[in-house]
Amino acid sequence: MTLLDVSVTNVALPSIARATDASAPQLQWVVSGYTLAFGLVPVLAGRLGDDHGRRLMFQVGVGSFAATSLLAGLAPSAPVLIAARVLQGLAGGLINPQVSGLVQQLFGSEERGRAFGVLGTTVGVGTALGPIVGGGLISLGGPDLGWRLVFFVNIPVGVAVMALARRLLPLDADRSRHRLDVLGAAVLGTATFCVLFGAVEYESNRDGRLTLLAVPTVLLLLAFFRRERRLTTAQEDPLVDLRLFRAPSYTAGVLFALAYFPAMAGLPLVLAIYYQNGLGYTALQSGLGITAYALGSAIAAPVAGRFVTRIGRPMLLVGVGTFAAGAIALAVLAGHGALVLAPALFLMGAGSGAIITPNQALTLMRVDPVAGSTAGGVLQTAQRIGLAVGQAVIGATFFTALGTGHYAHALRFGVVAALVFLVVAAGVGGADLRAKYGRAT
């Protein structure tokens, strides 16, 4: 539900613009406000789950998501819709760390890879099917009601999930309550906001002055690191226990996510623009155009989950290579219809399915389940930053190239930008692999 709401809204933007008279910057914030808010809270949400119970925080998050979906669906104007989307993002950011924490809690190390593989299928299919679901709902409801159905559909899903959570998830055990590091949460949240806001705004208006936000970001992150190091050393309830990063697999996994997620997020964004504006597809046709991506991800994710504990990080390198091969094929075949692009998209989906949750499983493998939600929250924050950076950088590359050529030409430049991120991700994975063999000898 939370992942679907990223891609499904992209398809609904033209209908939202007609119904609410939203300007281009407002439409940008309908999407980006959700993404930005989603990325602000995972670490704090993870800490709340570890301290107060994951079952409880999961239900609070799902209930809040359903309520804010109702607000978004009833929004009479673009500003109200943007506000509802920000609140939706905060609720979504509360849910996801509890999921990774529950997987850590409920499954042993041997079963954990398979569990994350099932989760990976959900992630891949949920993300890729968003345009199809969105296009179908818009076609069903028409230009006025269709975009509201995109949000209303979350309400029955949320109610059902809350009922299932009460029935299936274990009761939260009594936990030793820790003092919440409010100052640390505020500092980290502000630093994350600077990154995400800069990326979102740059994608919208290409203002180079936004790079100046790097200065407060670095200063805030240094202040956060110093504070958390002091609290960790004194055992005084840090927001993020820095001992997490003593595990090389955890550090490598977070860095890998920062490098890979820009490519994974940026290419589907520009591909949707290419389909609808370049080829003249409807929202539904555009969604159906990337079905091959969903299929590849759905097939690869459970297979990768089954073998990830046996193969380890080399699987991620194979996934990066597969995704890159699909992206290159996409660039070569650009200018043709969805059917011709299907094999390339299938390869990209298969590569993504072999990366996202296997990296999550490997990253969290050595983490104490007691801190599972916090550790997952840090990883998800890295993923959200990667998503925002990828959409900004690859989107900017696409639109810059569009000024000097046609849509297929711009898509090829978007692929080149994505390949740069993939090379960095492969470098991180390769370095961790070399270090692992070095430690073994």
N, C-alpha and C positions, 0 to 999 in steps of 0.2 A: 504493500500500500504506500509506504513512504518513498520507495524508489520509483514506483509508477508515477507519482505526482511530480517528479522532475521532468520526465520525457513527455508525459501526457499533456502537460500544460503548454509545451512548445507548439503542439498541433492546434491547440485551442486559441492561440493568440490572434489570428485574423478575425475570428468570431468575437472575441473579447473586444477588439478594437472597434468593430462595427457597433456592438451593443452599448459600450460605455464611452465611446468617443475618446478612448485613451490615446495619448500621444506615444511616439516611439520610445522616449525615455521611460514613460510609465509602463509600457509593455515590457521593457527590459527589466524593470524592477518587479513586475509580477513573477517573473522567473527567478531573477537574481536575489530578490528579497528572501525567498524561500531558501535558496542555496546558502546565502550568507548566514541567515539565522541558524540553519541546520548545522553549520560548521562551528558556531560559537560555543555550543553547550556540551559536546560529547564528553569532555574530560570531567567537567563538573557533574554531569549526569552519571557517568561511570562511578564517581566517588559516592554519590548519593545511593546508587544501587548497591555498592559494596557495603556501605554502612547501614542502610535502612531497609534493605531487602530488594532483590531484583524483581520478584513477582509483583510487589507493590508498585515499584517505580515503572515497570512495564505497563501495568494497567492504568496508572495515572497518565502515562504518555499516550497510550492508545485512546483513552477517553478524551483527552485534550485534543488529539488529532481529529477525531470525529467531530467534536464541537466546533473547532476552527474551520473544518471543511464545510460545515453548515453555514458558518458566517461567510465564507468565501463564495459559496453558491448563491447566497442571498444578497451579495454585495450590490448596492445600487449604483456605485461609481467606481472609477479606477482607484482613487486613494483608499477607499474602504477595502477594496480587493487586495491592494498591496499590503495594508495593515494585517488583513486576515492571513495572507501568505507568509508574512513574517512570523506570526503566531503559530501557524502550521509548521514552519521550519523549526521553531523552538521545540514543539511537541515531538516532531520526528527525531530531532537530535537527542531527546530524552529516551526514546525507545531503543535505538540501535545498540548502545553499549550494553544494555541489559541482555540483548540477544547473544552477543559474543560471551558475556559473563555466564549466562546460563549454559551455553555449550561447554565452557570450561568446567562448570560446576557439575554437570550431569553426565559427562562422558570421560572415560579414562583416556590415557594418551594414545592407546592403540585405536580406540573407536573414534577419537576426536577428528581425525582426518576425514573419515567417512561422513561424520555429522556436518563438518564444514563443507564437504562436497555437496550434500543435499542443500545446504544453505546457498552454496554457489549457484546451483541450478535456479533457485529462487531469485537470486540477485541478477543473474544473466537474463532470465526470461522476463522478470519484472521490469528491468530497465528497457529491454529491447521491445517488449510488447506494448509499452506505453503509447507510442504513436498509433498502433493498431486499435487499441482500446479507445483512445481519444478520438480517432477518426470515426470509429463506429458509433460512439455516443453522440458525436456532433451530427452525423448523418441521421441518427435516430431522432434526436430532439430538434433538429433544424437550427438555423443560425441564431435564434434568440434563446432557446432552452438548452441547446446542445452543450454549450460550454459550461452551463451551470450543472448539468448532469455529470460532467467530469469531476466535480467536487462532491456532489450529492452521493455518488456511488460509494464514497468512503464511509458513509454513515452506517449502512447495514453491515459492511465489512468490519468496521470498528466494533459494533455491538457484538457481532459473532465472535470476533477475536477475544474480546473481554470475557465472554461467557466461556470460551474454550480455555482461556488462561486460568480462570477460577477452577475449572475442572481438572486440567492436566498438569499445570505447573505446581511444583512442590511448595508447601508453605515455607515462608521465610523463617529461617532459624533465628533464635535470639543472637544478636550480634553485639560486640563491644562497640558502643557508639564513640566516634571520634569527633573532635572539634573540627568543624569545617573551616578550611583555610579560605575565608572570604576574600582577603586581600590578594592572595595568590590567584584565585579564580578571576578577580577583576583585572589583574595585570595580564594574565594569559588571554582572557576574553578580549581585552582592548588590543593586544598585539595581533590576535587572530582577525579581529575586525579590520585593522589597518590593511592586512594582506588581502582579505576577501573584498573589502570595499574598493581598494585600489584596482584589483583585477576586474571587478564588475564594472566600475566606472570607465576603466580604460577600454574595455570591450565595447562600451556604449559610445564614447566620444573621442577616443584616441588622444587624450590630453597627456602629453609627456610629463607635465608637472606632477602627475600622480605618483611617479617614481620616487618623489621626495618622501612619500610615506614609508619608504624603506628605512629612513633614519629613526623615527620613533619606534618602528617595529623591532629593529635590532636592539635599541636601548631597553625597550620593554622586555624582550626575551632575555637579555642579559640580567635585568633586575629579577625576573621570574626565576631564572636558573640559580642565581645567588641565594634567593630566598628559599627555594626548595632544597638546595644543597645544605643550607644551615639547618632547616627543619628536619631534613633526613638525618643529618649527623647527630642532632640533638634528640631524635626520635619524638618530635613534637607535632605529629599529624600533618605532614605536608599534603598538598593537593595531589601531587605526583611524587611518589617515592622514587627517587632517582636510582635506587638500587635496581630498578627494572632494567636500566640500560647496562648493567653489568653483564647481562646475557647478550653475547654478540649477535645471536639470532634475532633478538628483539630489535636491537639498534639497526641491523641490516634490513629487517622487514619494514620498519618505519621509513627509512631512507628510500627503499625500493618503491614503496607506495607513493611517496612524494614525486618520484621520477616517472612512474608508469601512468598514474591516473590522469595527468594532462593529456596524454595521447588517447586514452580510452574515452575521455569526455569530449575532447575537441572535435574529433573526426565525426562522430554521429551528429553533432550540432551542425557542422557545415554541410554534411550530407543531406540533412533534412532541408536546409535552405536550397541546396542544389536541386533536389527533387521537385520542390514546390515552385521555386522561382525560375530555376534553370530549365527544367523539363515540363513545367506546367501541370504537375500532378496535384490532385486534390489531397486533403489531409489524410483521408483513408488510404488512397493509393500510395502516398508517401510512407505511411505506416506499414503497409503490406510490402513495400519495397525492401525493408530491412528484416523481413521474416527470416531470411537465411542466416542473419547474424544471431537471432534468438535461437534458431535451431542448432547452430554450431556451439553456442554457449551451453545450451541445455544438454547436449550430448557429451561435451568435454568435461563439464564441471563434476558430475558424479564419478566419472572414470578417474579424473585427476584426484578427487578426494579419496578414492579407494587406494591409490598407490603413493600418495604424497609422503606418508611417513616412511615408505621404503626408499623412494627415489630422492626425496629432499629437494634442495634448492636447484639442482639441474633441471627439474621440471619447469621451474619458472623461466629459465633461460630458453628452454624449448618453446614455452608459451610466448615469450617475447619474439622469438624468431618467427613463429607461426603468424602472430598478429602482424609483424612487419611485412612478411611475405604477402599477406592479404591486402595490406595497405598499399604496397607497391603495385599489386595487380589492379587495385582500385584506381590508382593513378593512370596506369596504362590503358585501362578500359573506359576511363571517364569520357563522356560524350555519348554513351550508349544508354539504353533503357535498363530498368531494374533487373530484368531477366539475365542480361549479359553480366551484370555486376554481382549476381547472386553467389557464384563460386568465391569471389574475392571476399564478400561479406561473410560467407560461411567460415572461411579461414580466419578472419578477424575474430568472429565469435568463438571459434574453437580455441584460439590463442587466449582470449580473455577468460574463458571458462577454466583454462589451465593455469591461470595466474591469480585471480582475485582472492578466492577463498583458500586455495593452497598457500598463498602468501600469508593469509590471516592465520591459518593453522600452524605454519612454521614459525611465525612471529610469536604466537602465544604459547607455543609448545612448552617452553621452560618457565612459564609464568605461574606463580602460585595462584590457584583458582580463587583464593580469598580476595586477591586484587584483580580478578579477571575483568571486571567491568571497567575499572580505571585504565588498565592496560589497553583494553579494546577501545576506550574513548580516545586515548592518545593516538592510536593507530587510525581511528576514523577521522580525527581532526586532520591528520596528515593527508588522508584521502580527500577530504573536503577541500583543503587548500590546493591539492593537486588538480581537482576538478575545476575549481575557479580559475586557476592559472592557465589550465589548458584551454578552457573556453575563451579566455581573454586573448591569449597569445595566438592560438590557431585561428580563432575567429578574426582577429586583427589581420593576420597574414592572408586569410581568405579574402577579406573585403579590400585589402590593399591591392592584391593581385587582380581582383574583379574590376578595379578602375582602369587596368591596362589591357584587359582581355575579356574572354567570355567565362561562363560558369565552369565549364570543364577545366579551363586553364587555372582558375582560382582554386578548384578542388585539388588539383595537382600540387599547388603551392601549400595548401593545407596539409597534404600528406607529407611533404618534405618537413614541415615544422613538427609534425607528429613523430617522424622518424628520428629527429634530434633527441626528443624525450626518450624514445625507446632505446637509443644508443646509451644514454645515461643510465637508464634502468638496467640494461645488460651489464654495464660497467660495475654498478653496485652489486648485482648478483654474482658476477665473476669475482670481484674482490672478496666477497664473503666466502665464496667457495674456495679460493686460494688460501684465505686465512684459516679456514676450517681444516684443510689438508695440512697446513703448516703446523697447526696446533696438535694434529693427530701424530705428526712425526716428531 
